C-alpha cells in the first residue's frame, strides 16, 4: 500500500507537490540547457525526461516515500524547479537534490527546498542518514550543504564520466540534535 501518495509542503512563498509527467517541459528547461547541466556532463532530451518521470511513477517509487517534487512559486504559480529524496544509483545511500531554473537562482529557494527534503527524510521517512552529492565547482550548492550543517565526508569519483563529486552527510542523530523542535535544554 502506498503510504506516501500525495505529500505536499508549503512555505510562505513556495508550494511543493509530487512531480508528474506534465512537469517534463519545466524539467527540460533546466536539463536541456548545456550551460545549466555542465556539472552533469550532458544534457537530456524532453523525451528522455518524460520517460524518466513516467518510469519513476510506473516503478511506484513513491511507495516508500522517496521521489521528486515540483517547486511552485506562489508569486506567479510557475514551476521554479524540482527537488528530491532518492536512492543513489548503484549505492546503498539516500540523497537529497534540488534544481532551480536560472531565473530563480539567488533567492534562497535551493536552501529552502533542500531543508524541506532533509526534514521530510528524517522526520517522516525516519532515514538513518542522508547525503548531498555536489560537483566540486558548484559553490552555490556547496554553500547550501554547509548552511544545512551537513558535514563534508569525502569524494565520489566517476572516472567513466570524468566527474568528482563532494559528498556531504548528516545522520538522524545529528539532525535531531541540530533541528529538533522539542529539545530539552
N, C-alpha and C positions, 0 to 999 in steps of 0.2 A: 504494500500500500504506500502511496506517495504521501509522506508526512510533511513535505515542504513544497506544496504546489505553487503557491502564489505569494511568496513573501514579497512585501513591498516595504520600502523605507522612505522616510521623508525628513527633510530638514527645512529650515526657513526658505531656502532658495532652490532646493533640488528635490526631485522625486525619483526613486529607483524602483524599477519593475523588471520582471524576468524578460530577457531578450526573446524576440520572436523572429521568424523569417522576414517579416515586414521591416525589420531593422537592418536588413542587409545593405541597403543603399547608404544608410548612415555609416555603417561599418566600412563600406567601400571608400567613402570619403577619406577615411584615415588610412586604411590598409592598402588602398590602391595608389597611394602617393609615395613615390620613391624617397622624397625628402623626409617624409614622416617615418617611413619604415627602415631608415638606414641602419638602425640598431637590430633589426631582424634579419637583415641581409637580403631581403627580397620583398616584392610587393605581391598582392593577392588579387585575383580577378573577382568580379562581382559574383560570377557563377561559383567559384571556389568558396566564397564567403557564405553564399546561400546554402550550398551543400553542407558546409561545416556547421552552420546553425541547425539545419534540419537533422544532421547526424547526431548532434547533442540531444535534440528533442527525441529522435527515434530511439536512441540508446537509453532514454529515460534517465539521463544523467542527474536530473533533478530529484530522483527518488531519495538519494542520500543527502540531499540538501546542497550539494555542490552545483555550480553553474555560473551563468553570466547574467548580468543585469544591464539594462539600458539606463543611462543617467539623463534625466529630463530636466531642463532649466525651467523653473516656474515663471521666469521673467518673460519668456516668449514661447513656451511649450515645445521648444526644439530639443532634439536629442543632442546632448553635449558630448557624449562619449559612452563608454561602457566600462564595467568593472567586473571582477570575477573572484570566486573562490573555487579553485580547480586542482585536480591531481596533476602533478608534474609528470609529463610523458616519460616513460621508462625509468621512473624513480619512485620511491616509496615516500613521497613528500607531498604536502598540500601547500599551494602558494596562493597569494592574492595578487591581482594585477589590476591596472587601471589605464585607460586610454582615453584621451580627450582630443576633440577636434581642435585644430590650431587656434581658432578664434576664441577658445575657452581657456587657453593656457594663461598662467599667471594670475588666476582668480582664486586660487586655493581649492579648487574643485578636486584636484587629484588627491590632496591630503584628506579632504572630507570623504571621498569615495574609498580610499584605502583604509581610513579609520572605521568606516561603516563595515567594510568587508572583514576587517580584523575583529571587530566586535561581534559580528554575526558568526564568524568562525569559532570564536572562543565561547561566547555566551549562549548561542543557540545550538551549534553543532558539537560543542564540547571537544573540539580538536585539541590534541596534546601539544601540537607545535604548528606554526605557520611560518613560511618563508616568503621573501620577495627576492626575485632574481632581477638584477638591473645591469644593463650594459655599463661597463666601467666609465664610459664617456657621457652617460646620461646623468649629468649633475643634478638636474631638477628632480629626477626620480630617486637618486641617492639621498637628496635632502628630505624627500618625503619619508623614506625609510627611517632616517635619523630623527625626524620630528616625531615619529610614532614611537621612538625609543627602541627600535629594533637594533639588534647587535650584529655587526659585521662578523661573519664566521668564516669567510674564505671565498674561493672562486670555484666556478664550474667551467671547465674547458669543453668546447665543442670543436675539436680540430677539423672535422669534416666541413664545418661551416665557417671556420676561421673566426670564432667568436669566443670571448671570455666574459663571463657574467659575474658580477659581485653577488654574493648571497648574504642576505640579512635575515635574522631569525628572531623569533620570540616564542617562548613556550607558555602554556596556560598559567603556570605558577607566576612567571614574570608579569604576564598580563594582569592577573588578579592583583598582584602587589601594586602595580602601577595605576590601574584603572578601576578597581573595584569601588563601587559607589558606597557600599556599606562597610568600609574598612573600619576596624576598631583602632583607636589611637592609643 
